[in-house]
Amino acid sequence: MSNFGSYESPFCTRYASEEMQYIFSADKKFTTWRKLWVALARAEMKLGLNVTQAQVDELEANIDNIDYDMAAREEKAVRHDVMAHVHTYGACCPNAKGIIHLGATSCYVGDNTDVIIMRDALNVIRRKLINVISNFADFAEKYKDMPCLAYTHLQPAQLTTVGKRATLWTNELLYDLREIERRIDDLQLLGSKGTTGTQASFMELFNGDTDKIKSLEKMIAEEMGFDSCVPVSGQTYSRKVDTFVVYALAGIAQSCSKFSHDMRILQSFKEMEEPFEKSQIGSSAMAYKRNPMRSERITSLSRYLMIDVLNPEFTAGTQWFERTLDDSANKRVAVAEAFLCCDAILNIMMNVTKGMVVYPKIVRRRVMAELPFMATENIMMDAVQKGGDRQELHEKIRQYSMEAGKRVKEEGLDNDLCDRILGDPMFMINKEEMDAIMKPENFIGRSVQQTEEFLSDFVKPVLEANKDILNETFEMKN
């Protein structure tokens, strides 16, 4: 139940999934700390330090046995979160308490856990992103040959197809997917680097045996599911890693924002709509309204995430020498909320892209209202081939276009450009010939082929490789 007497983040109460919230929860964080302590103890045991299998087993058996009340009391007393949890862990592992955190510094658990959490969260983002791409692909295939107006400067320019336009949204998300996958592949654990990154404490523990120290890191990395640890560091991993990761999330926000703006405009044109529930209220005052509230929410959340990249950027740029603590408070808010926000955006995107509605008759009507202007080049070339003077024809079309445009804009009447041309013998064209030219399908270029080629060559391989994670849906609750 919500605590109405205190602030709660909207990411938790309204937007982000429980899955993503858990990844950034205290429970995930502190159980991961314990897993890292187990991995450290196990590796130290295997490399000959005075750590027993019984101690490792005791630690492993109590990973989830966290007394949070004791941890809070300890932190209040010692003013140090890591040592508070070392003491709490030791209380339920009396035989192993003397070897917990042996040779490590706070960032061994703190930074390695941050990397593990980012990896797990990136995999959730990747899964949801692929499902949005799949929804767009289905939509593009369905509407690949439906002509619609294409715009430059938000002014009707030529024709495209509804499906071809969807490939533009999809292609940007493919860029984002490649970036997310690169970030996942590039992640490395900090490892066990010590207070200033020199591993001095481990040199002491292992009597200067460099090979054992290197093996220690390799064993920890493998146990935590990583190929390697960073080659060099201060006390922390470079905060540029956070910047790269949040940039990748913000890239998704950019793409989704672009789509949401397009969708909002298309809904204003009445060509398309986002899903609208039977009992949904569009406006408290105007009962007839169907506001694009989901797309607006995508726009709004995307704006937050795009701006959030400044936080890790400044943090990375203001680290002093081997580390300073001004990263901590900012980092734990900025990175977590970037993931929660991206998760929320993709949840809405999954919902909207699964149920987009197209109104073919409106799309066609809007095309036909503008098509006479777009067809003038074809009409003129047809007349030239019949012996007409290109320059004279061009001037006539210019005059008729101005008159037809004035009739539409100033008098609110239909576009009669074709009728004006039909009535002028200079153009040597009859109604049947005009109708043959005035088919929207004649003006969509390679839209259909481009859509088919894009889906086949670029989207299908991604979906085939990830078919086990497809068909995820998200139901909007508010």
C-alpha positions as CSV (number, residue, x, y, z in Angstrom):
1,M,0.0,0.0,0.0
2,S,1.3,3.5,-0.9
3,N,2.5,5.7,1.9
4,F,0.5,8.8,1.2
5,G,2.4,10.8,3.8
6,S,5.7,10.7,2.1
7,Y,7.2,11.2,-1.4
8,E,7.3,8.2,-3.7
9,S,9.1,8.2,-7.0
10,P,6.6,8.1,-10.0
11,F,8.9,5.6,-11.6
12,C,8.0,3.1,-8.9
13,T,4.3,4.0,-8.5
14,R,3.3,4.7,-12.1
15,Y,5.9,4.0,-14.8
16,A,8.7,1.4,-14.4
17,S,8.1,-2.4,-14.3
18,E,8.5,-4.4,-11.1
19,E,11.2,-6.4,-12.9
20,M,13.3,-3.3,-13.4
21,Q,12.5,-1.9,-10.0
22,Y,13.8,-5.1,-8.4
23,I,17.1,-4.9,-10.3
24,F,17.7,-1.5,-8.6
25,S,16.3,-2.7,-5.3
26,A,18.2,-2.9,-2.0
27,D,17.7,-6.7,-2.0
28,K,19.3,-7.1,-5.4
29,K,22.2,-4.8,-4.3
30,F,23.0,-6.5,-1.0
31,T,22.5,-10.1,-2.1
32,T,24.9,-9.2,-5.0
33,W,27.4,-7.9,-2.4
34,R,27.2,-11.2,-0.6
35,K,27.7,-13.2,-3.9
36,L,30.8,-11.1,-4.5
37,W,32.1,-11.8,-1.0
38,V,31.5,-15.5,-1.6
39,A,33.3,-15.4,-5.0
40,L,36.2,-13.6,-3.3
41,A,36.4,-16.1,-0.5
42,R,36.2,-19.1,-2.8
43,A,38.9,-17.8,-5.1
44,E,41.2,-17.0,-2.1
45,M,40.6,-20.5,-0.8
46,K,41.5,-22.1,-4.1
47,L,44.6,-19.9,-4.3
48,G,45.9,-21.1,-0.9
49,L,44.9,-18.5,1.6
50,N,43.6,-19.5,5.0
51,V,40.0,-19.8,4.0
52,T,38.1,-23.1,4.3
53,Q,35.4,-24.8,2.3
54,A,33.2,-24.8,5.4
55,Q,33.5,-21.0,5.6
56,V,32.7,-20.6,1.9
57,D,29.7,-22.9,2.3
58,E,28.4,-20.9,5.3
59,L,28.7,-17.6,3.4
60,E,26.9,-19.1,0.4
61,A,24.1,-20.6,2.5
62,N,23.3,-17.1,4.0
63,I,23.4,-15.0,0.8
64,D,19.6,-14.2,1.2
65,N,19.6,-14.2,5.0
66,I,19.9,-10.4,5.4
67,D,18.9,-8.7,8.7
68,Y,18.1,-5.3,7.3
69,D,17.2,-3.9,10.8
70,M,20.7,-4.9,12.1
71,A,22.3,-3.4,8.9
72,A,20.5,-0.1,9.6
73,R,21.7,-0.1,13.2
74,E,25.2,-0.9,12.2
75,E,25.3,1.8,9.5
76,K,24.0,4.4,12.0
77,A,26.8,3.4,14.4
78,V,29.7,3.2,12.0
79,R,28.6,5.6,9.2
80,H,29.8,3.1,6.6
81,D,27.3,1.0,4.5
82,V,29.8,-1.6,3.5
83,M,31.2,-2.3,6.9
84,A,27.6,-2.3,8.3
85,H,26.8,-5.1,5.9
86,V,30.1,-6.9,6.7
87,H,29.1,-7.0,10.4
88,T,25.6,-8.0,9.5
89,Y,26.8,-10.9,7.3
90,G,29.3,-11.9,9.9
91,A,26.5,-12.2,12.5
92,C,24.8,-14.9,10.6
93,C,28.0,-16.5,9.5
94,P,30.0,-16.7,12.8
95,N,32.6,-19.2,11.5
96,A,33.3,-17.1,8.3
97,K,33.1,-13.6,9.7
98,G,36.8,-13.3,10.1
99,I,37.5,-13.8,6.3
100,I,34.6,-11.7,4.9
101,H,35.9,-8.9,2.6
102,L,39.5,-10.2,3.0
103,G,41.9,-7.8,1.2
104,A,39.1,-5.9,-0.4
105,T,38.0,-2.2,-0.3
106,S,34.4,-0.9,-0.4
107,C,34.4,-0.6,-4.2
108,Y,35.0,-4.3,-4.5
109,V,31.4,-4.8,-3.6
110,G,30.0,-1.4,-4.6
111,D,31.5,-1.0,-8.1
112,N,31.3,-4.6,-9.1
113,T,27.7,-4.7,-8.0
114,D,27.0,-1.6,-10.1
115,V,28.4,-3.2,-13.2
116,I,26.4,-6.4,-12.6
117,I,23.2,-4.4,-12.1
118,M,23.8,-2.5,-15.3
119,R,24.4,-5.7,-17.2
120,D,21.2,-7.2,-15.9
121,A,19.2,-4.0,-16.6
122,L,20.7,-3.7,-20.1
123,N,19.5,-7.2,-20.9
124,V,15.9,-6.2,-19.9
125,I,16.2,-3.1,-22.0
126,R,17.5,-5.1,-24.9
127,R,14.6,-7.6,-24.7
128,K,11.9,-5.0,-24.6
129,L,13.6,-3.0,-27.4
130,I,13.6,-6.1,-29.7
131,N,9.9,-6.5,-29.0
132,V,9.1,-3.0,-30.0
133,I,11.2,-3.5,-33.2
134,S,9.1,-6.7,-33.8
135,N,5.9,-4.8,-33.5
136,F,7.1,-2.1,-35.9
137,A,8.1,-4.8,-38.4
138,D,4.7,-6.3,-38.3
139,F,3.1,-2.9,-38.9
140,A,5.5,-2.1,-41.7
141,E,4.8,-5.3,-43.5
142,K,1.0,-4.9,-43.1
143,Y,1.0,-1.3,-44.5
144,K,4.0,-1.4,-46.9
145,D,1.9,-0.6,-49.9
146,M,-0.6,2.0,-48.5
147,P,0.3,5.4,-50.0
148,C,0.3,8.4,-47.6
149,L,1.6,11.9,-47.6
150,A,5.3,12.3,-46.8
151,Y,6.5,15.6,-45.4
152,T,9.5,17.9,-45.3
153,H,9.3,20.9,-43.0
154,L,5.9,19.4,-41.9
155,Q,4.6,20.4,-45.3
156,P,3.3,17.8,-47.8
157,A,6.2,17.0,-50.1
158,Q,5.7,13.7,-52.0
159,L,4.2,10.4,-51.2
160,T,5.5,7.5,-49.2
161,T,3.7,4.5,-47.7
162,V,2.5,4.0,-44.1
163,G,4.7,0.9,-43.9
164,K,7.8,2.7,-45.3
165,R,7.4,5.4,-42.7
166,A,7.4,2.7,-40.0
167,T,10.8,1.5,-41.3
168,L,12.2,4.9,-40.4
169,W,11.1,4.4,-36.8
170,T,12.4,0.9,-36.8
171,N,15.8,1.7,-38.3
172,E,16.6,4.2,-35.5
173,L,15.8,1.5,-32.9
174,L,18.1,-0.9,-34.7
175,Y,20.9,1.7,-34.2
176,D,19.9,1.8,-30.5
177,L,19.9,-2.0,-30.3
178,R,23.4,-2.2,-31.7
179,E,24.6,0.4,-29.2
180,I,22.9,-1.5,-26.3
181,E,24.5,-4.7,-27.3
182,R,27.9,-3.0,-27.6
183,R,27.5,-1.7,-24.0
184,I,26.6,-5.2,-22.8
185,D,29.6,-6.7,-24.6
186,D,32.0,-4.1,-23.4
187,L,31.1,-4.3,-19.7
188,Q,33.9,-5.5,-17.4
189,L,34.0,-6.0,-13.7
190,L,36.2,-3.7,-11.6
191,G,37.7,-6.8,-10.1
192,S,39.8,-6.7,-6.9
193,K,42.0,-3.6,-7.4
194,G,42.3,-2.3,-3.8
195,T,42.2,1.2,-2.4
196,T,44.0,3.0,-5.2
197,G,43.9,0.4,-7.9
198,T,47.4,-1.0,-7.2
199,Q,46.3,-4.3,-5.5
200,A,48.7,-3.6,-2.7
201,S,46.6,-5.4,-0.1
202,F,46.6,-8.5,-2.3
203,M,50.3,-8.3,-2.8
204,E,50.5,-8.6,1.0
205,L,48.1,-11.5,1.2
206,F,49.7,-13.5,-1.6
207,N,53.3,-12.6,-0.6
208,G,53.9,-10.8,-3.9
209,D,52.7,-13.6,-6.1
210,T,51.4,-11.6,-9.1
211,D,50.1,-14.7,-11.0
212,K,47.8,-15.6,-8.1
213,I,46.5,-12.0,-7.9
214,K,45.7,-12.1,-11.6
215,S,44.1,-15.5,-11.2
216,L,42.0,-14.2,-8.3
217,E,40.4,-11.6,-10.6
218,K,39.9,-14.1,-13.4
219,M,38.1,-16.5,-11.0
220,I,35.9,-13.7,-9.6
221,A,34.9,-12.5,-13.1
222,E,34.0,-16.0,-14.2
223,E,31.9,-16.7,-11.2
224,M,30.0,-13.4,-11.7
225,G,29.5,-14.2,-15.4
226,F,32.1,-11.9,-17.0
227,D,35.0,-12.5,-19.3
228,S,37.4,-10.1,-17.7
229,C,38.0,-7.2,-15.3
230,V,39.2,-3.8,-16.3
231,P,43.0,-3.8,-16.9
232,V,43.7,-0.7,-14.8
233,S,41.7,1.5,-12.5
234,G,41.9,3.8,-9.5
235,Q,39.7,2.7,-6.6
236,T,36.7,2.7,-8.9
237,Y,36.0,1.7,-12.5
238,S,36.0,4.7,-14.8
239,R,32.8,6.7,-14.5
240,K,32.9,7.0,-18.3
241,V,31.3,3.6,-18.3
242,D,28.2,5.1,-16.7
243,T,28.2,7.8,-19.3
244,F,28.4,5.4,-22.2
245,V,25.6,3.3,-20.7
246,V,23.3,6.2,-20.0
247,Y,24.1,7.6,-23.5
248,A,22.8,4.3,-25.0
249,L,19.6,4.6,-23.0
250,A,19.2,8.2,-24.0
251,G,19.6,7.1,-27.6
252,I,16.5,4.9,-27.2
253,A,14.7,8.0,-25.7
254,Q,15.7,10.0,-28.8
255,S,14.2,7.4,-31.2
256,C,11.1,6.9,-29.1
257,S,10.5,10.7,-28.7
258,K,10.8,11.1,-32.5
259,F,8.1,8.4,-33.0
260,S,5.9,9.8,-30.3
261,H,5.9,13.2,-32.0
262,D,5.1,11.7,-35.3
263,M,2.3,9.7,-33.8
264,R,0.8,12.7,-32.0
265,I,0.8,14.6,-35.3
266,L,-0.7,11.7,-37.2
267,Q,-3.5,11.4,-34.6
268,S,-4.1,15.1,-35.0
269,F,-4.4,14.5,-38.8
270,K,-6.8,11.6,-37.9
271,E,-4.7,9.2,-40.1
272,M,-3.6,7.1,-37.2
273,E,-4.3,6.6,-33.5
274,E,-2.6,5.0,-30.5
275,P,-4.7,2.4,-28.7
276,F,-7.7,3.8,-26.9
277,E,-9.6,1.8,-24.3
278,K,-13.4,1.5,-24.4
279,S,-13.9,3.4,-21.2
280,Q,-10.9,5.7,-21.5
281,I,-11.6,9.4,-21.0
282,G,-9.8,11.7,-23.3
283,S,-10.7,15.0,-21.6
284,S,-12.5,15.9,-18.4
285,A,-14.2,18.8,-20.2
286,M,-14.6,17.6,-23.8
287,A,-16.1,14.1,-23.9
288,Y,-15.5,13.7,-27.7
289,K,-11.7,14.0,-27.4
290,R,-9.2,11.1,-27.9
291,N,-6.0,12.6,-26.7
292,P,-2.7,10.7,-27.6
293,M,-1.8,10.5,-23.9
294,R,0.5,7.4,-24.2
295,S,2.5,9.0,-26.9
296,E,2.6,12.2,-24.9
297,R,4.0,10.2,-22.0
298,I,6.7,8.8,-24.2
299,T,7.6,12.3,-25.2
300,S,7.7,13.5,-21.6
301,L,9.7,10.6,-20.2
302,S,12.1,10.7,-23.1
303,R,12.8,14.4,-22.4
304,Y,13.8,13.5,-18.9
305,L,16.1,10.7,-20.0
306,M,17.8,12.7,-22.7
307,I,18.7,15.4,-20.1
308,D,19.8,12.9,-17.5
309,V,23.0,12.1,-19.6
310,L,24.5,15.3,-18.2
311,N,24.7,13.7,-14.7
312,P,27.2,10.9,-15.5
313,E,28.9,13.1,-18.0
314,F,29.8,15.7,-15.3
315,T,30.5,12.9,-12.8
316,A,33.1,11.4,-15.1
317,G,34.7,14.7,-15.8
318,T,35.1,15.7,-12.2
319,Q,36.8,12.6,-10.7
320,W,40.0,13.5,-8.9
321,F,43.0,11.2,-9.3
322,E,42.2,7.7,-8.1
323,R,38.7,8.6,-6.8
324,T,36.6,11.1,-5.0
325,L,33.2,10.5,-3.4
326,D,31.2,13.2,-5.1
327,D,30.2,10.6,-7.7
328,S,28.2,8.5,-5.2
329,A,25.0,10.4,-4.4
330,N,24.6,11.6,-8.0
331,K,25.4,8.2,-9.5
332,R,23.0,6.2,-7.5
333,V,20.1,8.5,-8.6
334,A,21.1,9.3,-12.2
335,V,22.0,5.8,-13.4
336,A,19.1,4.0,-11.6
337,E,16.5,6.5,-12.9
338,A,17.9,6.4,-16.4
339,F,17.2,2.7,-16.5
340,L,13.8,3.0,-14.8
341,C,12.9,5.8,-17.2
342,C,14.0,3.8,-20.3
343,D,12.1,0.8,-19.0
344,A,9.0,2.9,-18.7
345,I,9.4,4.3,-22.2
346,L,9.7,0.9,-23.7
347,N,6.8,-0.5,-21.8
348,I,4.6,2.2,-23.3
349,M,6.2,1.7,-26.7
350,M,5.3,-2.0,-26.6
351,N,1.7,-1.1,-25.8
352,V,1.3,1.6,-28.4
353,T,3.1,-0.3,-31.3
354,K,1.1,-3.4,-30.7
355,G,-2.3,-1.6,-31.2
356,M,-1.8,1.3,-33.6
357,V,-4.9,2.0,-35.6
358,V,-4.8,3.3,-39.2
359,Y,-7.7,5.0,-40.9
360,P,-7.2,4.2,-44.6
361,K,-10.0,6.4,-45.9
362,I,-8.6,9.4,-44.1
363,V,-5.1,8.6,-45.3
364,R,-6.4,8.3,-48.9
365,R,-8.5,11.5,-48.7
366,R,-5.6,13.5,-47.5
367,V,-3.4,12.1,-50.2
368,M,-5.9,13.0,-52.9
369,A,-6.2,16.5,-51.6
370,E,-2.5,17.1,-52.3
371,L,-1.9,14.7,-55.2
372,P,-2.8,17.2,-58.0
373,F,0.1,19.4,-57.0
374,M,2.5,16.4,-56.8
375,A,1.3,15.1,-60.2
376,T,2.0,18.2,-62.1
377,E,5.5,17.1,-63.2
378,N,4.0,13.9,-64.7
379,I,1.2,15.8,-66.4
380,M,3.6,18.3,-67.8
381,M,6.0,15.6,-69.1
382,D,3.1,13.7,-70.7
383,A,2.1,16.9,-72.6
384,V,5.7,17.6,-73.7
385,Q,5.8,14.1,-75.2
386,K,2.7,14.9,-77.2
387,G,4.4,18.0,-78.6
388,G,3.8,20.7,-76.0
389,D,6.2,23.4,-75.0
390,R,7.7,22.7,-71.6
391,Q,8.2,26.3,-70.6
392,E,4.7,27.3,-71.6
393,L,3.2,24.3,-69.8
394,H,5.2,25.0,-66.7
395,E,3.9,28.6,-66.5
396,K,0.4,27.5,-67.0
397,I,0.7,24.9,-64.2
398,R,2.2,27.5,-62.0
399,Q,-0.7,29.8,-62.5
400,Y,-3.3,27.1,-62.1
401,S,-1.6,25.8,-58.9
402,M,-1.7,29.3,-57.4
403,E,-5.4,29.6,-58.2
404,A,-6.2,26.2,-56.9
405,G,-4.2,26.8,-53.8
406,K,-6.0,30.1,-53.2
407,R,-9.4,28.3,-53.6
408,V,-8.4,25.7,-51.0
409,K,-6.8,28.0,-48.4
410,E,-9.0,31.1,-48.7
411,E,-12.3,29.8,-49.8
412,G,-12.2,26.4,-48.1
413,L,-13.2,24.6,-51.3
414,D,-11.8,21.4,-52.9
415,N,-8.6,21.3,-55.0
416,D,-9.7,21.8,-58.6
417,L,-6.2,21.9,-60.2
418,C,-6.9,18.8,-62.3
419,D,-10.2,20.2,-63.6
420,R,-8.4,23.4,-64.7
421,I,-5.8,21.4,-66.5
422,L,-8.4,19.2,-68.1
423,G,-10.1,22.3,-69.4
424,D,-7.0,23.6,-71.1
425,P,-6.4,22.2,-74.6
426,M,-2.7,23.1,-74.2
427,F,-2.2,20.0,-72.0
428,M,-3.8,17.6,-74.6
429,I,-5.1,15.3,-71.8
430,N,-8.5,13.6,-71.3
431,K,-10.2,12.4,-68.1
432,E,-9.2,8.8,-68.6
433,E,-5.5,9.8,-69.0
434,M,-5.7,12.1,-66.0
435,D,-7.2,9.3,-63.9
436,A,-4.4,7.0,-64.9
437,I,-1.8,9.5,-63.8
438,M,-3.6,10.4,-60.6
439,K,-3.2,7.0,-58.9
440,P,-1.3,7.5,-55.6
441,E,0.5,4.2,-56.2
442,N,2.3,5.9,-59.1
443,F,4.0,8.3,-56.8
444,I,5.5,6.1,-54.0
445,G,8.8,5.4,-55.7
446,R,10.5,2.2,-54.3
447,S,8.7,2.5,-50.9
448,V,7.3,-1.1,-51.1
449,Q,10.6,-2.6,-52.2
450,Q,12.6,-0.6,-49.7
451,T,10.3,-1.8,-46.9
452,E,10.5,-5.4,-48.0
453,E,14.3,-5.3,-48.4
454,F,14.8,-3.6,-45.1
455,L,12.6,-6.0,-43.2
456,S,14.2,-9.0,-44.9
457,D,17.8,-7.9,-44.7
458,F,18.0,-6.0,-41.5
459,V,15.1,-6.8,-39.2
460,K,14.3,-10.4,-39.8
461,P,17.8,-11.6,-38.8
462,V,17.5,-9.8,-35.5
463,L,14.0,-11.3,-34.8
464,E,15.1,-14.8,-35.9
465,A,18.1,-14.7,-33.6
466,N,15.8,-13.6,-30.7
467,K,12.6,-15.5,-31.4
468,D,12.6,-16.9,-27.9
469,I,12.0,-13.5,-26.3
470,L,9.4,-12.2,-28.8
471,N,5.6,-11.6,-28.2
472,E,6.0,-9.7,-24.9
473,T,3.2,-7.3,-24.2
474,F,2.5,-4.5,-21.7
475,E,-0.9,-3.6,-20.5
476,M,-1.3,0.1,-19.5
477,K,-2.7,0.5,-16.0
478,N,-2.9,4.3,-16.0
